[in-house]
């Protein structure tokens, strides 16, 4: 019986941790989707940095991405191809004075 209670407590703590961490990953994948969609749309072939930032902001509003904005993007050209990169930290409060810090980063480059 004691073993069952210990396993149940571990499962509950793991489930609660997963429920607190999942939104951070959902946000990250939303940002990646927005970056991929602005690059994949083809509308930004000869765009300026400002055009790319504005396109990101427009798509971010539609996909409800608030964790970063177009100003936070790093935009470069490599081998004639537009590359949009981003990086941001996300702090997830677990309980008391315990938090997790995630450092998310991504790029449109394959």
C-alpha positions in Angstrom: 0.0 0.0 0.0 2.9 2.4 0.9 4.5 1.7 -2.5 1.2 2.6 -4.3 0.9 5.9 -2.5 4.5 6.8 -3.3 3.9 6.0 -7.0 0.6 8.0 -7.0 2.4 11.0 -5.5 5.1 10.8 -8.1 2.6 10.6 -10.9 0.6 13.5 -9.6 3.7 15.7 -9.2 4.8 14.7 -12.7 1.4 15.5 -14.1 1.2 18.9 -12.4 4.7 19.7 -13.7 3.7 18.7 -17.2 0.7 20.9 -17.1 2.8 23.9 -16.1 5.5 23.2 -18.7 3.3 22.4 -21.7 2.1 26.0 -22.4 5.7 27.1 -22.7 6.3 24.5 -25.4 3.1 25.4 -27.1 4.2 29.0 -27.3 7.6 27.9 -28.7 6.0 25.8 -31.4 3.6 28.7 -32.2 6.5 31.0 -32.7 8.3 28.5 -35.0 5.1 28.1 -37.0 4.8 31.9 -37.5 8.4 32.1 -38.6 8.0 29.2 -41.0 4.8 30.6 -42.4 6.3 34.0 -43.2 9.4 32.4 -44.8 7.3 29.8 -46.7 4.8 32.2 -48.0 7.2 33.6 -50.6 6.0 37.1 -50.2 9.3 38.2 -48.6 11.8 37.2 -51.3 13.2 40.8 -51.7 11.9 42.2 -48.4 13.7 44.5 -46.1 14.3 43.7 -42.4 11.4 46.0 -41.5 9.1 44.1 -43.9 10.0 40.8 -42.2 9.4 42.2 -38.8 6.0 43.7 -39.8 5.0 40.4 -41.4 5.9 38.5 -38.2 3.9 40.9 -36.1 0.8 40.5 -38.4 1.0 36.7 -38.2 1.7 36.8 -34.5 -1.5 38.7 -33.9 -3.5 36.0 -35.8 -1.8 33.1 -34.0 -1.9 34.9 -30.6 1.9 34.9 -30.1 2.8 37.4 -27.4 6.1 36.0 -26.1 8.2 37.8 -28.7 7.6 40.5 -31.3 9.1 41.3 -34.7 11.7 43.5 -33.0 13.1 40.5 -31.2 13.9 38.6 -34.5 17.4 38.3 -35.9 17.2 38.5 -39.7 20.1 37.6 -42.0 20.8 36.4 -45.5 22.8 33.3 -46.0 23.6 32.0 -49.5 21.0 34.4 -50.8 18.3 32.9 -48.6 16.5 34.9 -45.9 17.1 33.4 -42.4 14.9 34.4 -39.5 16.2 33.4 -36.0 14.8 34.0 -32.5 15.8 33.3 -29.0 14.0 34.0 -25.7 13.9 32.8 -22.1 10.8 31.5 -20.5 10.5 31.2 -16.7 7.8 28.7 -15.5 6.9 28.9 -11.8 6.3 25.5 -10.3 5.7 26.0 -6.6 7.0 28.1 -3.7 10.4 29.4 -4.7 11.0 26.7 -7.4 10.9 27.7 -11.1 12.2 26.3 -14.3 14.0 28.4 -16.9 13.7 27.5 -20.5 15.9 29.1 -23.2 14.1 28.6 -26.4 15.8 29.3 -29.8 14.9 28.6 -33.3 15.6 29.5 -36.9 13.9 29.3 -40.3 17.0 27.5 -41.6 16.5 23.8 -42.0 
